[in-house]
Amino acid sequence: MDKKDLTKLLNGVTNVYADESSHTNDGSTTMVLGATWMDTETAASLSDRIKLIKLRHDISIYREIKWTKVSQNKLDYYKELIDIFFSTDGLNFRAVIVDKTKLDHTRFSQTSEDFYYKMQYYLIRNIAEKCLGKIKIYLDYKDSWSGKRCHKLAEYLSHTTNLHTQGIAAQPVRSHESVAIQLADLIAGAVMYANKDRTDLDSKAKLELVRYIEERTGQSLGSETPYSVEKFNLFFWEPR
């Protein structure tokens, strides 16, 4: 690597957009925290590319991308969003998957919200360890405490060993303001759906989108990936 390339890496910014699927008490036994991450240039172009897809499918450019909205009549639209992810160099995804039946918050003197931010730490630490420049983290806004918790998360990450970043900052952002968070919601939702118990009420459209993602990745969404994988990284958390 020449000096110019190294300078670019050191001065670059990695943007991380994190969301979650079924972290609350919604009856699901699987919780997934997912994040898309990319450099600033990729983040800037992603919104325009997704707008074009929406227009092509006669969908309002203001309509949020959500896993809960996946349906048979718009399945081609969601598949095209997945295609955008896999065809865009430098656009990556990571998820932490948790079996909620194994949780015991009382034993570890923590609330469900405390645990949520611990999992955010596990989610983003893997990304941060691969970056040299600055990192900006955008978490889906949850409540009035989101800002304080974001700063605490950035502080914890900043004190992690094996990091070579030039600074870490975190802030909450509402999902309708960020297509990158919406894309994280879509993919994290698929990972959650792939790992939940099957029922007769399962959506055929959602199952088909899960299979489509598995075809594009060449792997099962129920299998962990090696630590070093960047494009599509899955980590299954186990209590210790």
C-alpha positions as CSV (number, residue, x, y, z in Angstrom):
1,M,0.0,0.0,0.0
2,D,1.4,3.4,-1.0
3,K,1.4,6.5,1.2
4,K,-1.6,8.0,-0.7
5,D,-3.8,4.9,-0.1
6,L,-2.8,4.8,3.6
7,T,-3.6,8.4,4.0
8,K,-7.0,7.8,2.5
9,L,-7.7,4.9,4.9
10,L,-6.6,6.9,7.9
11,N,-8.7,10.0,6.9
12,G,-11.7,8.1,5.7
13,V,-15.0,7.7,7.6
14,T,-16.9,4.4,8.0
15,N,-20.7,4.9,8.6
16,V,-22.5,2.2,10.6
17,Y,-26.3,2.1,10.5
18,A,-27.8,-0.2,13.1
19,D,-31.3,-1.6,13.6
20,E,-32.9,-4.5,15.4
21,S,-35.5,-7.2,14.9
22,S,-37.6,-8.6,17.7
23,H,-35.5,-7.3,20.6
24,T,-38.6,-6.6,22.6
25,N,-41.1,-9.0,24.2
26,D,-43.1,-9.7,21.1
27,G,-43.4,-13.5,21.4
28,S,-40.5,-14.3,19.1
29,T,-37.7,-16.4,20.6
30,T,-35.1,-14.9,18.3
31,M,-33.6,-11.4,18.5
32,V,-31.4,-10.0,15.8
33,L,-29.3,-6.8,15.8
34,G,-28.1,-5.9,12.3
35,A,-26.1,-3.1,10.7
36,T,-25.1,-2.0,7.3
37,W,-21.8,-0.3,7.0
38,M,-20.0,1.6,4.3
39,D,-17.8,4.6,3.5
40,T,-19.3,8.1,3.1
41,E,-19.2,8.0,-0.7
42,T,-21.2,4.8,-0.8
43,A,-23.7,6.1,1.8
44,A,-24.3,9.2,-0.3
45,S,-25.1,7.3,-3.5
46,L,-27.2,4.6,-1.9
47,S,-30.2,6.8,-1.3
48,D,-30.4,7.9,-4.9
49,R,-30.1,4.3,-6.2
50,I,-32.9,3.2,-4.0
51,K,-35.1,6.1,-5.1
52,L,-34.8,4.9,-8.6
53,I,-35.8,1.4,-7.7
54,K,-38.9,2.7,-5.9
55,L,-39.9,4.8,-8.9
56,R,-39.4,1.8,-11.2
57,H,-41.8,-0.2,-9.0
58,D,-44.3,2.7,-8.6
59,I,-43.6,3.1,-4.9
60,S,-43.4,6.5,-3.1
61,I,-39.8,7.6,-2.6
62,Y,-40.9,8.4,1.0
63,R,-42.1,4.9,1.8
64,E,-39.9,3.3,4.4
65,I,-38.2,-0.1,3.6
66,K,-39.4,-2.5,6.3
67,W,-39.2,-6.2,6.8
68,T,-42.8,-6.2,8.1
69,K,-44.0,-4.8,4.8
70,V,-42.6,-7.6,2.6
71,S,-45.5,-9.1,0.6
72,Q,-46.0,-11.2,-2.5
73,N,-47.1,-8.4,-4.8
74,K,-44.0,-6.4,-4.1
75,L,-41.5,-9.3,-3.8
76,D,-39.6,-8.3,-7.0
77,Y,-39.1,-4.8,-5.4
78,Y,-37.5,-6.3,-2.3
79,K,-35.4,-8.7,-4.3
80,E,-34.0,-5.7,-6.2
81,L,-33.1,-4.0,-3.0
82,I,-31.2,-7.2,-2.0
83,D,-29.5,-7.1,-5.4
84,I,-28.4,-3.5,-4.7
85,F,-26.8,-4.6,-1.5
86,F,-24.8,-7.5,-3.1
87,S,-23.8,-5.6,-6.2
88,T,-22.5,-2.5,-4.3
89,D,-18.8,-2.8,-3.4
90,G,-18.1,-1.5,0.1
91,L,-21.6,-2.0,1.3
92,N,-21.6,-4.6,4.0
93,F,-23.8,-6.2,6.7
94,R,-23.3,-7.7,10.1
95,A,-25.8,-9.2,12.5
96,V,-25.8,-10.6,16.0
97,I,-28.4,-13.3,16.6
98,V,-29.6,-14.1,20.1
99,D,-31.8,-17.0,21.3
100,K,-34.0,-15.1,23.8
101,T,-34.9,-18.4,25.6
102,K,-31.3,-18.4,27.0
103,L,-31.5,-14.9,28.5
104,D,-31.5,-14.4,32.3
105,H,-31.3,-10.7,33.0
106,T,-31.9,-11.1,36.7
107,R,-28.9,-13.3,37.1
108,F,-26.7,-10.7,35.5
109,S,-28.4,-7.7,37.2
110,Q,-29.4,-6.0,33.9
111,T,-32.5,-4.8,32.2
112,S,-33.5,-5.8,28.7
113,E,-32.3,-2.3,27.5
114,D,-28.9,-2.9,29.2
115,F,-28.6,-6.1,27.3
116,Y,-29.7,-4.5,24.0
117,Y,-26.8,-2.0,24.2
118,K,-24.3,-4.8,25.2
119,M,-25.4,-6.6,22.0
120,Q,-24.9,-3.4,20.0
121,Y,-21.3,-3.4,21.3
122,Y,-20.8,-6.9,20.1
123,L,-22.4,-5.9,16.8
124,I,-20.2,-2.9,16.1
125,R,-16.9,-4.0,17.7
126,N,-16.2,-6.5,14.9
127,I,-16.7,-3.7,12.3
128,A,-14.6,-1.2,14.3
129,E,-11.7,-3.6,14.5
130,K,-11.5,-3.6,10.7
131,C,-11.4,0.2,10.3
132,L,-8.6,2.7,10.4
133,G,-10.3,6.0,10.0
134,K,-13.2,7.6,11.9
135,I,-16.4,5.7,12.7
136,K,-19.8,7.3,12.8
137,I,-22.5,5.1,14.3
138,Y,-26.2,5.8,13.6
139,L,-28.6,3.8,15.8
140,D,-32.3,3.6,15.2
141,Y,-34.0,6.1,17.6
142,K,-35.8,4.3,20.5
143,D,-36.6,6.9,23.2
144,S,-35.5,10.1,24.9
145,W,-32.5,8.2,26.4
146,S,-31.2,7.1,23.0
147,G,-28.7,10.0,22.8
148,K,-27.1,9.3,26.2
149,R,-26.9,5.6,25.5
150,C,-25.3,6.2,22.1
151,H,-22.6,8.3,23.7
152,K,-22.0,5.5,26.3
153,L,-21.7,2.9,23.5
154,A,-19.1,5.1,21.6
155,E,-17.2,5.5,24.8
156,Y,-17.1,1.7,25.5
157,L,-15.9,1.1,21.9
158,S,-13.3,3.8,22.1
159,H,-11.7,1.9,25.1
160,T,-11.6,-1.4,23.3
161,T,-8.2,-2.9,22.6
162,N,-7.3,-3.9,19.0
163,L,-8.9,-0.8,17.6
164,H,-6.9,1.5,15.4
165,T,-9.6,4.0,14.5
166,Q,-9.2,7.8,14.5
167,G,-12.3,8.4,16.6
168,I,-15.7,6.9,17.2
169,A,-19.0,8.9,17.5
170,A,-22.6,7.6,17.8
171,Q,-26.0,9.3,17.6
172,P,-29.6,8.2,17.3
173,V,-31.5,8.8,14.0
174,R,-35.1,8.1,13.1
175,S,-35.4,5.3,10.6
176,H,-37.4,7.3,8.0
177,E,-34.4,9.6,7.7
178,S,-31.9,6.9,6.7
179,V,-32.3,4.3,3.9
180,A,-29.2,2.6,5.2
181,I,-31.0,1.9,8.5
182,Q,-34.0,0.7,6.6
183,L,-31.9,-1.7,4.5
184,A,-30.4,-3.0,7.8
185,D,-34.0,-3.5,9.0
186,L,-34.9,-5.5,5.9
187,I,-31.9,-7.8,6.0
188,A,-32.0,-8.2,9.8
189,G,-35.6,-9.1,9.5
190,A,-34.8,-11.9,7.0
191,V,-32.1,-13.3,9.4
192,M,-34.6,-13.3,12.2
193,Y,-37.2,-15.0,10.1
194,A,-34.7,-17.7,9.0
195,N,-33.9,-18.5,12.6
196,K,-37.4,-18.5,14.1
197,D,-39.6,-21.5,14.7
198,R,-41.6,-22.4,11.6
199,T,-45.4,-22.2,11.8
200,D,-48.4,-22.7,9.4
201,L,-48.8,-18.9,9.4
202,D,-45.4,-18.1,8.0
203,S,-45.4,-15.7,5.0
204,K,-44.5,-17.4,1.7
205,A,-43.1,-14.1,0.4
206,K,-40.8,-13.7,3.4
207,L,-39.6,-17.3,3.2
208,E,-38.9,-16.7,-0.5
209,L,-36.9,-13.6,0.2
210,V,-34.9,-15.5,2.9
211,R,-34.1,-18.2,0.3
212,Y,-33.1,-15.4,-2.2
213,I,-30.7,-13.9,0.2
214,E,-29.2,-17.4,0.9
215,E,-28.7,-17.9,-2.8
216,R,-26.9,-14.5,-3.1
217,T,-24.7,-15.2,-0.1
218,G,-24.1,-18.9,-0.9
219,Q,-24.8,-19.7,2.8
220,S,-27.6,-20.5,5.2
221,L,-28.8,-17.6,7.3
222,G,-28.8,-20.1,10.2
223,S,-25.0,-20.5,10.1
224,E,-22.3,-18.4,11.6
225,T,-19.7,-16.9,9.4
226,P,-15.9,-16.5,10.1
227,Y,-14.9,-13.4,12.0
228,S,-13.0,-12.0,9.0
229,V,-15.9,-12.0,6.6
230,E,-17.0,-8.5,5.8
231,K,-19.7,-8.5,3.1
232,F,-22.2,-10.6,5.0
233,N,-21.2,-11.4,8.6
234,L,-23.4,-13.4,11.1
235,F,-22.5,-14.0,14.8
236,F,-24.6,-16.2,17.0
237,W,-24.3,-15.0,20.6
238,E,-24.1,-17.6,23.4
239,P,-24.3,-16.7,27.2
240,R,-21.2,-17.4,29.2
